[in-house]
Amino acid sequence: MRSMTYISTSKNRDLDGSVRRQAIPMIFQFFCNSDPFIPYLAVNYLDRFISRQELPHGKPWMIKLLCISYLSLAAKMKQSDFSLT
């Protein structure tokens, strides 16, 4: 879920929309699983992050890193067995 101030802060920052427009196709490009919940969850994590944190300009590698990180986190969170064995 996005932060309560997401809409008001995104109006003040042009970067959020462009980051999201670049990141969502990347998430689906890197996505290699048959479970559609994983990219959904990764986009949710991305939205949460960009609603609270501004990304620096001129660092396109950061968007790719975020996409891979959130896909990895989403896949891990989707795992049903968290045993410590």
C-alpha distance (Angstrom), angle and dihedral (degrees) to the residues before:
residue distance angle dihedral
M1 . . .
R2 3.78 . .
S3 3.77 120.1 .
M4 3.79 117.1 -93.1
T5 3.80 90.9 -110.0
Y6 3.82 95.9 50.1
I7 3.80 96.0 109.0
S8 3.79 95.5 45.7
T9 3.79 93.8 45.1
S10 3.79 93.6 44.5
K11 3.81 90.1 55.7
N12 3.80 88.4 57.3
R13 3.82 94.4 47.7
D14 3.80 123.1 54.8
L15 3.77 92.1 -168.1
D16 3.81 97.6 73.4
G17 3.79 94.9 65.4
S18 3.77 93.5 45.6
V19 3.80 92.3 47.2
R20 3.79 90.8 51.3
R21 3.82 92.6 46.3
Q22 3.81 90.1 52.7
A23 3.79 97.0 40.2
I24 3.79 102.5 50.2
P25 3.83 95.3 60.1
M26 3.82 88.5 45.6
I27 3.79 91.2 52.6
F28 3.80 90.3 54.1
Q29 3.81 91.1 43.6
F30 3.82 92.1 54.7
F31 3.81 93.3 39.6
C32 3.82 109.4 108.0
N33 3.78 102.9 167.8
S34 3.80 134.5 91.8
D35 3.81 94.1 -131.0
P36 3.85 109.4 98.3
F37 3.81 91.3 -164.0
I38 3.82 92.4 73.3
P39 3.84 97.8 65.1
Y40 3.81 89.0 41.2
L41 3.79 89.9 54.8
A42 3.83 91.7 44.4
V43 3.83 90.8 53.8
N44 3.80 88.9 48.1
Y45 3.82 90.3 54.2
L46 3.80 90.0 46.9
D47 3.81 91.2 51.9
R48 3.78 90.9 50.1
F49 3.78 91.4 50.6
I50 3.81 97.7 47.1
S51 3.80 90.9 45.2
R52 3.79 89.2 62.4
Q53 3.80 106.1 25.8
E54 3.79 130.7 50.8
L55 3.80 115.3 -142.0
P56 3.80 118.7 -135.9
H57 3.80 117.5 -107.6
G58 3.81 120.5 -109.5
K59 3.80 97.6 29.7
P60 3.82 107.1 107.5
W61 3.81 91.5 161.9
M62 3.80 88.6 67.6
I63 3.81 92.2 65.8
K64 3.80 91.1 52.6
L65 3.80 90.4 48.4
L66 3.81 91.0 50.6
C67 3.82 91.5 50.2
I68 3.79 93.8 51.1
S69 3.80 91.8 43.8
Y70 3.79 94.1 50.6
L71 3.81 92.9 45.5
S72 3.80 89.1 51.8
L73 3.79 91.7 47.7
A74 3.81 92.2 46.6
A75 3.81 91.7 50.4
K76 3.80 90.7 48.8
M77 3.80 92.6 48.1
K78 3.81 90.5 48.8
Q79 3.79 89.8 57.4
S80 3.77 109.2 105.7
D81 3.80 98.8 -157.5
F82 3.80 115.2 69.0
S83 3.78 97.0 166.2
L84 3.78 118.8 154.9
T85 3.79 96.2 -139.4
